[in-house]
Amino acid sequence: MRIQKSYKMSDANVGDINFGTLYLVATPIGNLEDITLRALKVLREVDTVACEDTRQTLKLLNHYEILKPLISYYQHNQSTSGDKLISLLLEGKDIALVSDAGTPAISDPGYELVQMAIDEGISVVPIPGANAAISGLIASGIATEQFVFIGFLSRESKVRAKELDRLRSYPETLIFYEAPHRIRKTVEAIVIGLGDRRAVLVRELSKIHEEFIRGQLSEIAEYLKENEIRGELTLVVAGANQGLLAELAEAERASLWWQGLSPKEHVEHYLREGFDSKTAVKQAALDRGVPKKEVYAEYHIKRLQQ
């Protein structure tokens, strides 16, 4: 186990610490006033700012009259740009990583760079601030004690269905991000995957057109059919209630009806149901989650021993 101390900027070269520091700086998600004094101090003092879209970050820096060199760091250049940023940090340069909006590395590039920095022994310092998921959650009116941040679901329908099936039994509040042009299909998929639940679709958090669309998931899906929606979106969905959890538990128990049976007895059950021997072996193997040949061997060995 390694314990690493984070150094303040003024202490960055204390003792044998000659590397720069990687600062993860949260920026506004809409309203430019939603930035901390500490974040502004760091942005003014670092050597370089790494950002997703230089045009977007320039708007923020210009607003606060901060002039800094910018390095593009986004999804499709993480490898090459990441190596460059690590080289600068190893040379002793301090770097602030920002996303277009909100907290870096949350559904945005950043995790890989942080891991690279840690592997090199470079200090990583978070500068907290705005975050759409938390902001949407606390104003949603849905339980905040426990929650799970999901971010963006897969665009592939089969993969998305599997993701939602896994989430169906979660009692925690679920938080999703989605783009405007995909939100209708995503909400419809969530209704199918999780069942109809309380939800809040939050649009344009902290901006002039901030909006909370509250209701059942099915009602929000209907609203999206009739209304074109734009802007940054956060969807907060209630977790599974006790009724659903009981229903899922009962279904799980029912699916394990065979637990007291040996593989041979399991196959014989299906034979009595009218299955032929090949299909009975196959179904017993599926129930047990084991290879078909394993059940086949067990069944025939026991049968021959009788």
Backbone bond lengths (Angstrom), bond angles and torsions (degrees), N, CA, C in turn:
res aa  C-N    CA-C-N  psi(-1)  N-CA   C-N-CA  omega(-1)  CA-C   N-CA-C  phi
1 M - - - 1.463 - - 1.513 109.51 -
2 R 1.347 115.96 135.23 1.471 121.11 177.53 1.514 109.40 -110.10
3 I 1.323 116.59 134.31 1.455 121.25 174.11 1.518 107.23 -109.80
4 Q 1.317 115.82 123.97 1.463 120.21 -176.36 1.513 109.89 -119.78
5 K 1.320 116.22 128.22 1.454 121.06 178.01 1.519 109.32 -88.90
6 S 1.330 116.46 138.83 1.458 120.97 174.18 1.516 108.71 -91.79
7 Y 1.314 115.89 128.70 1.459 121.02 -178.55 1.516 111.14 -99.02
8 K 1.316 115.91 143.31 1.457 120.06 172.05 1.519 108.69 -67.64
9 M 1.325 116.54 159.11 1.456 120.24 -178.03 1.526 111.85 -55.62
10 S 1.323 117.23 -40.60 1.459 120.24 -177.64 1.517 112.54 -69.87
11 D 1.354 116.63 -16.53 1.457 121.02 -179.23 1.518 112.55 -104.36
12 A 1.325 117.25 9.11 1.467 121.01 -169.41 1.519 113.67 -60.79
13 N 1.321 118.08 -24.52 1.463 119.68 -178.13 1.523 112.63 -112.71
14 V 1.348 114.99 24.72 1.450 119.03 178.08 1.522 110.06 -69.59
15 G 1.335 116.97 137.23 1.465 121.28 176.84 1.508 112.28 58.63
16 D 1.347 115.32 -125.46 1.463 120.73 -177.27 1.521 112.28 -94.14
17 I 1.329 117.80 6.20 1.453 120.27 -178.58 1.521 109.13 -82.63
18 N 1.331 115.71 102.40 1.466 120.33 -179.03 1.522 112.80 -111.36
19 F 1.332 116.27 -4.02 1.454 119.12 179.70 1.524 110.33 -78.97
20 G 1.337 114.90 161.37 1.450 119.56 171.92 1.517 109.74 -78.15
21 T 1.312 115.35 179.83 1.461 121.57 179.32 1.520 109.28 -117.84
22 L 1.329 115.31 138.62 1.469 120.83 175.13 1.523 107.84 -96.24
23 Y 1.339 116.10 114.81 1.460 121.61 178.21 1.529 109.56 -100.43
24 L 1.320 116.50 130.15 1.466 121.98 176.80 1.526 106.54 -100.24
25 V 1.321 115.98 102.52 1.461 120.94 -168.88 1.527 111.00 -104.27
26 A 1.315 115.86 118.16 1.470 120.90 175.80 1.528 109.06 -74.71
27 T 1.319 115.93 134.32 1.465 121.80 -179.40 1.532 109.51 -119.01
28 P 1.318 118.55 166.71 1.473 120.97 -177.57 1.530 112.77 -58.32
29 I 1.337 115.91 147.60 1.467 120.45 176.04 1.522 110.77 -95.11
30 G 1.282 117.16 2.62 1.465 121.25 179.06 1.513 110.57 -179.00
31 N 1.315 115.09 -70.84 1.459 121.27 179.84 1.522 109.73 -72.83
32 L 1.329 117.13 120.40 1.462 121.33 -175.71 1.521 113.54 -65.58
33 E 1.318 117.01 -14.19 1.463 119.97 178.72 1.532 112.09 -79.39
34 D 1.349 116.09 -11.67 1.467 120.10 -179.37 1.524 111.27 -83.78
35 I 1.307 116.93 60.64 1.455 122.12 176.40 1.523 107.37 -137.38
36 T 1.312 116.71 142.92 1.462 119.73 -175.71 1.528 111.29 -82.44
37 L 1.328 115.15 157.73 1.468 120.60 176.15 1.526 110.39 -61.67
38 R 1.321 115.70 -36.31 1.467 119.46 179.26 1.523 111.31 -65.79
39 A 1.339 116.50 -40.92 1.462 119.97 178.48 1.527 110.39 -60.93
40 L 1.330 117.35 -43.12 1.468 120.67 178.97 1.523 111.03 -63.71
41 K 1.328 115.96 -39.49 1.478 120.23 179.03 1.533 110.14 -62.07
42 V 1.318 115.99 -45.56 1.467 119.97 -179.63 1.529 110.60 -63.87
43 L 1.319 117.12 -45.17 1.467 120.50 -179.62 1.525 111.43 -61.28
44 R 1.316 116.93 -32.86 1.472 120.26 179.02 1.524 112.23 -75.34
45 E 1.342 117.02 -26.70 1.459 119.39 -171.86 1.524 114.96 -101.65
46 V 1.340 118.14 -19.84 1.476 118.47 179.67 1.524 111.33 -68.65
47 D 1.321 115.42 164.07 1.466 120.38 178.71 1.523 111.79 -81.80
48 T 1.330 116.27 -33.15 1.469 121.15 -174.53 1.522 110.02 -146.37
49 V 1.342 115.84 150.27 1.462 121.22 173.90 1.533 107.99 -115.85
50 A 1.323 116.17 123.11 1.470 121.65 175.76 1.524 107.60 -97.13
51 C 1.332 117.08 131.42 1.464 119.70 -172.85 1.523 111.43 -146.93
52 E 1.328 115.73 159.51 1.465 121.44 177.97 1.528 111.31 -66.98
53 D 1.316 115.23 -57.82 1.463 121.64 -176.23 1.525 107.57 -124.33
54 T 1.324 116.44 111.45 1.468 120.17 -176.13 1.525 111.59 -59.36
55 R 1.331 117.31 -32.75 1.469 120.17 -179.73 1.523 110.99 -65.33
56 Q 1.328 115.77 -40.55 1.463 120.54 -179.32 1.527 110.67 -68.21
57 T 1.313 116.03 -43.93 1.466 119.94 -178.41 1.518 111.25 -68.70
58 L 1.331 117.01 -33.52 1.470 120.34 177.70 1.527 111.98 -60.93
59 K 1.326 117.07 -35.13 1.465 119.93 178.52 1.525 110.21 -59.32
60 L 1.341 115.54 -43.31 1.456 120.62 -179.80 1.530 110.88 -68.04
61 L 1.335 116.04 -48.52 1.464 119.81 -177.40 1.528 111.36 -64.31
62 N 1.315 116.60 -40.88 1.469 120.08 178.37 1.523 111.57 -63.59
63 H 1.335 115.63 -38.18 1.466 120.01 179.85 1.522 111.11 -59.62
64 Y 1.332 115.95 -36.27 1.461 120.45 -178.84 1.535 112.63 -102.83
65 E 1.335 115.34 13.27 1.467 122.33 176.02 1.529 111.68 55.15
66 I 1.319 114.45 47.48 1.466 121.61 177.48 1.523 108.13 -109.13
67 L 1.304 116.69 125.07 1.468 121.27 -179.49 1.524 108.60 -113.74
68 K 1.328 116.03 112.55 1.462 120.79 -178.31 1.524 110.31 -142.60
69 P 1.343 117.32 149.55 1.465 119.40 172.79 1.530 109.51 -64.70
70 L 1.328 117.03 139.81 1.459 121.66 -179.72 1.525 110.13 -113.64
71 I 1.314 115.82 139.56 1.460 121.94 174.37 1.517 107.82 -121.74
72 S 1.322 116.78 127.60 1.456 121.40 -179.40 1.534 109.95 -73.26
73 Y 1.318 116.21 128.10 1.462 121.86 177.32 1.522 107.36 -140.25
74 Y 1.327 116.81 103.94 1.457 120.91 -176.86 1.525 109.63 -140.70
75 Q 1.312 116.32 -178.25 1.468 122.11 -170.25 1.520 114.15 -52.35
76 H 1.332 117.20 -41.10 1.462 119.64 -171.43 1.528 114.41 -93.86
77 N 1.331 117.99 0.29 1.476 117.74 175.68 1.524 111.07 -129.23
78 Q 1.334 116.19 20.35 1.465 120.58 -175.89 1.524 112.99 -57.16
79 S 1.321 116.50 -37.33 1.459 119.68 -176.63 1.531 111.78 -67.40
80 T 1.342 116.22 -56.48 1.472 119.23 -177.21 1.520 111.70 -69.62
81 S 1.316 117.42 -44.28 1.456 120.61 -179.18 1.530 110.43 -68.48
82 G 1.326 116.23 -36.08 1.462 119.67 178.48 1.515 111.90 -61.47
83 D 1.333 117.04 -42.88 1.467 121.13 177.96 1.529 110.75 -60.83
84 K 1.323 116.50 -40.58 1.464 121.07 179.85 1.520 110.79 -64.63
85 L 1.336 116.20 -43.58 1.462 120.47 -179.45 1.525 111.23 -65.19
86 I 1.321 116.94 -40.71 1.463 120.47 178.19 1.525 110.24 -63.20
87 S 1.328 117.33 -40.54 1.472 120.82 177.90 1.523 111.08 -59.21
88 L 1.337 115.90 -42.98 1.464 120.12 179.41 1.531 111.01 -65.14
89 L 1.331 116.55 -41.14 1.462 120.79 178.47 1.532 110.92 -63.43
90 L 1.318 116.81 -40.09 1.466 121.11 178.71 1.527 111.61 -66.95
91 E 1.336 115.92 -26.20 1.465 120.72 176.72 1.530 112.36 -79.06
92 G 1.330 116.15 -6.39 1.462 119.66 179.25 1.513 114.69 102.83
93 K 1.325 117.91 7.08 1.467 121.59 179.95 1.529 109.78 -82.27
94 D 1.321 116.39 137.73 1.462 121.70 173.82 1.527 109.28 -89.33
95 I 1.331 115.85 135.19 1.464 120.57 -176.29 1.524 110.09 -129.00
96 A 1.326 116.02 136.52 1.470 121.68 172.70 1.523 108.18 -103.83
97 L 1.315 116.77 124.40 1.462 121.02 174.71 1.518 108.39 -98.89
98 V 1.333 116.45 126.08 1.461 121.46 177.39 1.527 108.98 -128.48
99 S 1.324 116.11 155.19 1.463 120.79 171.26 1.517 107.31 -102.65
100 D 1.323 116.96 177.59 1.470 119.14 179.27 1.519 111.29 -61.48
101 A 1.331 116.07 -32.51 1.460 120.54 179.64 1.517 108.90 -160.98
102 G 1.320 116.74 137.37 1.452 120.58 176.36 1.515 113.76 87.42
103 T 1.317 115.44 -152.95 1.456 122.34 -173.18 1.526 111.10 -93.62
104 P 1.323 118.19 124.29 1.470 120.05 -179.20 1.524 112.05 -61.88
105 A 1.338 115.47 150.49 1.473 124.96 178.38 1.524 112.94 78.57
106 I 1.342 118.29 -0.72 1.470 121.08 174.54 1.528 107.29 -102.38
107 S 1.341 116.37 101.47 1.476 122.73 -173.82 1.525 111.18 56.01
108 D 1.302 116.74 25.15 1.463 124.14 177.45 1.526 107.71 -143.42
109 P 1.332 118.07 161.43 1.467 119.93 177.91 1.529 111.46 -57.62
110 G 1.320 115.83 150.12 1.458 119.44 177.11 1.515 113.54 152.89
111 Y 1.329 117.38 -38.76 1.465 120.27 -177.04 1.525 111.91 -56.07
112 E 1.331 116.81 -46.29 1.460 120.75 -177.01 1.518 111.30 -62.17
113 L 1.345 116.52 -42.23 1.468 120.81 179.85 1.525 110.70 -65.46
114 V 1.319 116.85 -40.90 1.463 120.86 178.04 1.524 109.95 -61.15
115 Q 1.326 116.61 -44.51 1.463 120.37 -179.88 1.525 111.33 -63.42
116 M 1.327 116.58 -41.50 1.466 120.98 177.52 1.525 111.00 -61.66
117 A 1.321 116.43 -42.68 1.462 120.98 -179.65 1.528 110.81 -64.26
118 I 1.327 116.46 -44.56 1.465 120.47 179.25 1.523 110.67 -61.13
119 D 1.335 116.02 -42.89 1.467 120.51 179.54 1.525 112.08 -60.76
120 E 1.333 116.76 -29.15 1.470 121.15 -179.41 1.531 112.29 -90.44
121 G 1.321 116.46 -0.75 1.451 119.27 -179.20 1.511 113.85 80.30
122 I 1.321 116.67 18.23 1.470 122.71 -179.96 1.525 109.09 -85.28
123 S 1.313 116.81 137.01 1.457 121.35 -179.75 1.529 110.63 -72.25
124 V 1.335 115.85 133.10 1.468 122.63 178.39 1.527 108.13 -116.05
125 V 1.334 116.73 124.32 1.466 121.30 -175.61 1.533 110.38 -123.49
126 P 1.339 118.46 119.34 1.467 120.64 176.42 1.523 111.19 -81.13
127 I 1.321 116.32 136.61 1.466 122.36 174.17 1.525 106.56 -113.51
128 P 1.337 118.34 97.28 1.471 121.59 -171.79 1.523 113.13 -63.31
129 G 1.336 113.64 158.30 1.457 119.10 178.44 1.506 111.60 178.26
130 A 1.322 115.68 -145.66 1.463 122.15 -173.32 1.534 112.16 -62.32
131 N 1.340 114.50 144.31 1.457 121.38 176.83 1.523 108.32 -153.39
132 A 1.319 116.99 123.17 1.467 121.08 -174.96 1.525 112.52 -65.50
133 A 1.333 117.49 -38.46 1.462 120.54 -177.72 1.526 111.35 -62.01
134 I 1.323 117.12 -48.91 1.456 121.03 -178.08 1.532 110.62 -69.78
135 S 1.321 116.31 -40.97 1.465 119.69 179.82 1.522 110.87 -62.26
136 G 1.333 116.91 -43.49 1.464 120.73 178.06 1.514 111.74 -65.02
137 L 1.330 116.63 -40.94 1.459 121.38 -178.37 1.527 112.03 -62.29
138 I 1.327 117.34 -48.85 1.463 119.13 -172.67 1.528 112.72 -68.11
139 A 1.330 116.90 -22.09 1.475 119.91 178.59 1.526 112.59 -100.93
140 S 1.331 116.81 3.29 1.475 120.28 -174.50 1.520 113.20 -76.98
141 G 1.321 117.39 -29.51 1.460 119.67 -173.39 1.512 112.22 83.28
142 I 1.332 116.81 5.22 1.466 122.54 176.66 1.527 107.57 -102.39
143 A 1.325 116.51 150.23 1.469 122.26 -172.17 1.526 113.18 -46.72
144 T 1.325 115.08 133.46 1.467 121.02 -177.24 1.528 113.25 -111.34
145 E 1.353 117.78 -5.33 1.467 120.02 -175.23 1.528 112.09 -60.46
146 Q 1.327 115.60 -42.76 1.464 120.96 178.31 1.519 108.03 -137.20
147 F 1.304 116.29 135.26 1.464 119.73 179.65 1.516 110.01 -149.96
148 V 1.320 115.17 158.88 1.470 121.83 178.73 1.528 107.65 -125.31
149 F 1.314 115.99 124.62 1.463 120.33 177.21 1.526 108.69 -88.32
150 I 1.321 116.78 120.03 1.462 122.37 -178.83 1.524 111.09 -99.04
151 G 1.327 116.67 -36.94 1.462 119.91 -175.46 1.514 110.48 75.94
152 F 1.320 116.69 -138.94 1.464 121.22 -177.13 1.531 110.65 -86.54
153 L 1.319 117.01 128.20 1.456 121.51 171.86 1.522 109.41 -74.27
154 S 1.322 116.44 161.66 1.464 120.77 177.87 1.525 110.94 -61.61
155 R 1.314 116.23 147.34 1.465 121.39 176.44 1.525 110.94 -78.90
156 E 1.332 117.30 -20.29 1.468 121.04 -179.87 1.530 109.20 -80.35
157 S 1.316 116.76 124.68 1.465 121.13 -172.73 1.530 113.07 -58.82
158 K 1.332 118.05 -40.84 1.464 120.41 -178.56 1.521 111.26 -67.52
159 V 1.321 115.81 -43.19 1.468 120.11 179.58 1.526 109.73 -66.85
160 R 1.331 116.15 -42.01 1.470 120.96 179.13 1.529 110.88 -61.19
161 A 1.341 116.88 -40.62 1.466 120.86 178.94 1.529 111.11 -61.89
162 K 1.331 116.52 -39.84 1.466 120.48 177.97 1.528 110.90 -66.73
163 E 1.336 116.20 -40.41 1.466 120.09 177.77 1.524 110.69 -60.34
164 L 1.323 116.60 -44.69 1.461 121.07 -178.34 1.531 111.73 -69.55
165 D 1.329 116.82 -35.08 1.453 120.28 177.03 1.530 110.41 -61.99
166 R 1.313 115.98 -38.39 1.470 121.18 177.58 1.535 111.16 -65.84
167 L 1.341 116.28 -34.45 1.470 121.15 -176.54 1.526 113.26 -84.29
168 R 1.308 117.21 -11.77 1.472 121.82 -171.00 1.529 112.52 -56.94
169 S 1.318 117.42 -36.65 1.465 120.64 -175.71 1.528 113.05 -93.81
170 Y 1.323 118.47 2.97 1.463 120.12 -179.95 1.535 110.04 -69.06
171 P 1.336 118.66 123.78 1.470 119.52 177.09 1.535 112.34 -79.92
172 E 1.331 116.74 -14.18 1.471 120.61 -178.59 1.527 111.46 -75.15
173 T 1.323 116.14 152.87 1.465 121.77 172.37 1.528 108.36 -61.89
174 L 1.325 116.65 139.04 1.463 122.24 -178.04 1.526 109.87 -109.12
175 I 1.336 116.13 138.10 1.469 121.01 -178.97 1.526 108.96 -122.64
176 F 1.337 115.43 124.43 1.459 121.74 -178.73 1.530 109.80 -119.32
177 Y 1.323 115.78 152.72 1.465 122.73 166.58 1.529 107.01 -110.33
178 E 1.327 116.94 150.96 1.464 120.02 173.84 1.520 110.61 -158.79
179 A 1.333 115.05 154.46 1.462 121.85 177.76 1.532 109.16 -86.16
180 P 1.339 117.64 150.93 1.474 120.83 -177.33 1.521 114.37 -55.60
181 H 1.337 117.66 -39.40 1.465 119.13 -175.75 1.534 112.91 -75.64
182 R 1.338 117.85 -9.60 1.462 120.64 179.12 1.531 112.95 -113.94
183 I 1.320 117.33 -6.23 1.460 119.44 -170.24 1.531 112.60 -62.52
184 R 1.326 118.44 -38.69 1.473 119.59 -178.00 1.530 111.11 -62.05
185 K 1.327 117.45 -49.55 1.466 120.59 -179.64 1.519 111.00 -64.24
186 T 1.320 116.13 -36.16 1.465 119.74 -179.35 1.519 111.23 -66.51
187 V 1.328 117.25 -45.04 1.470 120.30 179.19 1.523 109.98 -63.27
188 E 1.318 117.60 -41.67 1.471 120.95 178.36 1.528 110.60 -61.67
189 A 1.337 116.59 -39.76 1.470 120.85 178.61 1.527 110.50 -67.04
190 I 1.331 117.21 -37.26 1.465 120.71 179.60 1.529 110.51 -67.60
191 V 1.325 117.75 -38.51 1.471 120.98 176.63 1.524 109.64 -58.70
192 I 1.329 116.44 -45.36 1.469 121.03 -179.78 1.529 110.42 -67.14
193 G 1.325 115.98 -43.19 1.466 120.31 -174.11 1.519 114.58 -76.59
194 L 1.332 117.62 -36.32 1.462 120.87 -174.59 1.519 113.40 -108.64
195 G 1.328 116.66 -16.10 1.454 119.96 -172.06 1.526 109.47 89.28
196 D 1.320 116.15 168.08 1.465 120.56 -176.77 1.527 110.22 -76.83
197 R 1.321 117.10 126.24 1.469 122.12 -177.64 1.518 110.66 -142.65
198 R 1.327 115.35 168.31 1.455 120.23 172.33 1.519 109.18 -64.79
199 A 1.320 115.48 142.31 1.458 119.54 179.81 1.524 109.93 -156.67
200 V 1.317 115.44 161.21 1.459 122.06 175.28 1.519 108.18 -135.99
201 L 1.320 116.31 124.34 1.459 121.55 174.63 1.529 106.71 -99.09
202 V 1.325 115.50 118.53 1.468 121.31 -176.23 1.522 108.74 -106.01
203 R 1.315 114.82 126.68 1.467 120.57 -177.03 1.526 110.95 -118.85
204 E 1.338 115.63 136.76 1.466 121.56 172.45 1.530 113.04 54.54
205 L 1.320 116.19 50.13 1.461 121.09 178.80 1.524 111.75 -53.83
206 S 1.320 115.83 133.13 1.469 125.97 176.51 1.523 113.97 72.16
207 K 1.341 116.92 0.69 1.467 119.94 -179.34 1.529 110.57 -100.37
208 I 1.322 116.09 176.09 1.471 121.98 -177.07 1.528 111.39 -58.18
209 H 1.335 116.91 -40.06 1.466 120.96 -176.15 1.527 112.72 -98.39
210 E 1.332 117.22 30.48 1.461 121.03 177.23 1.531 110.05 -55.22
211 E 1.328 115.15 135.42 1.468 119.61 -174.06 1.521 110.64 -148.76
212 F 1.341 116.63 139.16 1.457 122.92 176.27 1.526 108.43 -116.78
213 I 1.330 116.43 117.16 1.465 121.75 179.99 1.528 106.19 -104.95
214 R 1.333 115.93 107.30 1.460 121.79 -171.70 1.530 111.44 -108.79
215 G 1.317 116.07 145.45 1.463 120.10 177.01 1.510 110.86 157.14
216 Q 1.326 116.81 -166.01 1.459 121.59 172.56 1.535 107.98 -75.36
217 L 1.311 116.59 155.26 1.464 120.33 177.80 1.530 111.25 -55.03
218 S 1.338 116.59 -40.07 1.463 120.53 -179.46 1.525 110.82 -64.17
219 E 1.332 117.27 -36.13 1.464 121.09 178.55 1.530 111.00 -69.12
220 I 1.323 115.42 -39.08 1.470 119.08 177.43 1.526 110.00 -66.14
221 A 1.335 116.78 -38.65 1.469 120.83 177.30 1.523 110.70 -60.82
222 E 1.333 117.29 -41.92 1.468 121.33 177.69 1.523 110.91 -65.10
223 Y 1.306 116.46 -41.51 1.466 121.20 178.55 1.530 110.25 -59.09
224 L 1.317 116.37 -41.26 1.467 120.80 -177.98 1.525 112.29 -70.23
225 K 1.334 117.10 -24.18 1.459 120.23 176.06 1.527 111.08 -69.23
226 E 1.321 115.72 -31.73 1.465 121.14 -174.16 1.523 113.69 -100.19
227 N 1.342 116.86 -12.35 1.464 119.86 -175.53 1.519 111.33 -132.04
228 E 1.319 116.27 130.59 1.461 120.71 173.98 1.522 107.93 -78.83
229 I 1.303 115.73 133.82 1.455 119.46 -175.10 1.518 110.20 -121.94
230 R 1.320 116.03 141.52 1.464 121.30 -178.53 1.521 110.53 -130.51
231 G 1.318 115.15 166.91 1.456 119.90 174.60 1.519 113.08 97.34
232 E 1.335 114.89 177.44 1.458 121.72 178.55 1.525 109.49 -72.59
233 L 1.344 116.60 136.48 1.470 120.23 -173.20 1.525 112.56 -125.48
234 T 1.327 114.96 137.57 1.457 122.41 172.65 1.527 107.12 -127.98
235 L 1.324 116.70 131.09 1.465 121.43 -179.42 1.524 108.63 -115.02
236 V 1.336 116.29 121.34 1.464 122.22 178.53 1.527 107.98 -108.24
237 V 1.341 116.64 124.29 1.467 121.71 -173.91 1.527 109.64 -124.25
238 A 1.325 116.56 133.34 1.464 121.46 178.55 1.526 110.67 -61.28
239 G 1.328 115.93 146.62 1.456 120.77 177.55 1.518 111.55 -73.37
240 A 1.319 116.21 174.94 1.466 121.62 179.56 1.524 109.69 -63.33
241 N 1.330 117.80 132.25 1.467 120.32 179.37 1.531 110.22 -84.85
242 Q 1.322 116.28 173.89 1.466 120.62 -175.18 1.527 111.78 -62.04
243 G 1.339 116.68 -35.23 1.460 119.69 178.98 1.511 112.06 -62.31
244 L 1.337 115.98 -45.58 1.464 120.54 179.55 1.522 110.50 -66.69
245 L 1.334 117.06 -41.36 1.467 120.05 179.77 1.518 111.01 -61.64
246 A 1.347 116.83 -39.71 1.465 120.67 177.86 1.530 110.63 -65.51
247 E 1.327 114.99 -40.47 1.469 120.49 179.07 1.529 110.72 -63.47
248 L 1.345 116.60 -43.28 1.464 120.83 179.76 1.525 111.13 -67.26
249 A 1.345 116.05 -37.27 1.466 120.02 179.06 1.527 110.43 -65.32
250 E 1.337 116.32 -40.06 1.459 120.84 178.53 1.531 110.76 -65.52
251 A 1.320 115.81 -40.57 1.469 120.24 177.63 1.522 110.66 -63.89
252 E 1.338 115.86 -37.64 1.467 120.16 178.47 1.525 110.56 -65.81
253 R 1.336 115.92 -43.36 1.475 119.38 177.96 1.527 110.92 -62.24
254 A 1.338 115.09 -41.56 1.473 119.35 -179.15 1.523 111.03 -64.39
255 S 1.327 115.83 -34.13 1.468 119.17 -178.12 1.531 111.68 -73.07
256 L 1.347 116.53 -13.59 1.471 120.13 -178.50 1.534 111.26 -110.66
257 W 1.324 117.42 28.49 1.460 122.54 -178.06 1.526 112.28 -57.12
258 W 1.324 116.71 -25.37 1.452 122.74 -172.29 1.528 113.53 -86.81
259 Q 1.353 117.83 0.70 1.464 120.09 -169.75 1.525 114.50 -57.75
260 G 1.316 117.17 -29.60 1.468 118.48 -179.35 1.523 113.44 -84.43
261 L 1.317 117.18 -1.59 1.471 121.35 -175.91 1.524 111.50 -95.93
262 S 1.324 115.89 146.98 1.462 120.58 169.98 1.528 107.47 -76.92
263 P 1.334 119.00 163.61 1.473 119.95 176.94 1.528 112.55 -54.27
264 K 1.334 116.34 -38.91 1.467 119.89 179.71 1.527 110.19 -64.20
265 E 1.342 116.70 -46.74 1.467 120.93 179.64 1.531 111.29 -64.50
266 H 1.326 115.59 -33.54 1.465 121.29 178.31 1.532 110.42 -63.02
267 V 1.334 115.87 -46.57 1.464 121.10 178.90 1.536 109.82 -64.46
268 E 1.315 116.45 -42.33 1.467 120.12 -178.72 1.525 111.68 -63.50
269 H 1.314 116.69 -32.00 1.471 119.77 176.01 1.524 110.10 -58.65
270 Y 1.324 116.81 -46.60 1.462 120.17 -179.15 1.521 112.11 -70.97
271 L 1.338 116.74 -29.27 1.470 119.34 175.41 1.530 110.22 -64.21
272 R 1.339 115.67 -40.12 1.472 119.60 178.17 1.528 111.21 -67.65
273 E 1.333 116.90 -25.41 1.466 121.39 178.37 1.525 112.03 -78.73
274 G 1.352 116.52 -5.05 1.452 120.30 177.46 1.518 115.11 103.09
275 F 1.349 117.69 4.36 1.458 121.45 177.49 1.528 108.96 -73.45
276 D 1.333 117.02 147.80 1.459 118.37 169.88 1.525 107.55 -76.43
277 S 1.336 117.42 165.28 1.466 121.05 -172.36 1.531 112.67 -60.65
278 K 1.326 117.85 -39.22 1.465 121.14 -178.79 1.529 110.77 -63.86
279 T 1.346 116.14 -45.89 1.465 120.59 -179.38 1.523 111.05 -69.02
280 A 1.338 116.80 -36.09 1.464 121.31 179.34 1.526 110.90 -63.28
281 V 1.313 116.14 -43.04 1.476 120.86 177.91 1.532 110.35 -63.99
282 K 1.320 116.28 -44.23 1.466 121.13 -179.68 1.533 111.56 -61.12
283 Q 1.363 116.45 -44.25 1.461 120.35 -177.91 1.530 111.12 -68.85
284 A 1.317 116.73 -38.80 1.467 120.32 177.90 1.525 110.55 -63.53
285 A 1.324 116.37 -39.45 1.466 120.43 177.85 1.529 111.31 -64.88
286 L 1.345 116.42 -40.26 1.473 120.72 177.62 1.528 110.85 -63.34
287 D 1.338 117.09 -43.80 1.465 121.17 178.26 1.523 110.63 -57.30
288 R 1.327 115.61 -43.92 1.454 121.20 -173.50 1.528 113.33 -84.18
289 G 1.331 115.67 -14.65 1.458 119.05 -178.68 1.519 112.76 69.37
290 V 1.326 116.06 35.28 1.469 121.01 -179.86 1.532 109.01 -125.55
291 P 1.338 117.77 163.39 1.467 119.83 178.48 1.522 111.84 -61.62
292 K 1.321 115.74 144.46 1.465 121.65 -178.43 1.535 111.43 -58.12
293 K 1.333 116.36 -39.08 1.469 120.35 -176.51 1.533 111.34 -64.08
294 E 1.343 116.33 -27.00 1.469 120.13 179.20 1.525 110.82 -68.56
295 V 1.325 116.41 -45.07 1.469 120.47 178.26 1.523 109.83 -69.23
296 Y 1.331 116.46 -39.69 1.472 121.64 179.81 1.527 110.58 -58.19
297 A 1.345 115.09 -47.16 1.468 119.49 -178.46 1.522 110.97 -64.88
298 E 1.335 116.77 -43.98 1.462 121.40 -178.92 1.528 110.77 -63.27
299 Y 1.304 116.94 -42.43 1.460 121.69 -177.94 1.524 111.06 -66.10
300 H 1.324 116.71 -47.82 1.454 119.68 -175.46 1.514 112.10 -73.59
301 I 1.328 118.34 -34.22 1.471 120.03 177.67 1.525 110.04 -64.55
302 K 1.334 116.39 -46.75 1.473 120.48 179.32 1.530 110.49 -62.60
303 R 1.324 115.89 -39.41 1.467 119.68 -177.84 1.521 110.98 -66.66
304 L 1.339 116.78 -39.96 1.459 121.08 179.80 1.516 112.36 -70.68
305 Q 1.346 116.05 -26.65 1.459 119.42 -179.79 1.516 112.64 -75.60
306 Q 1.326 116.93 -16.59 1.465 120.56 -177.61 1.539 111.03 -80.80
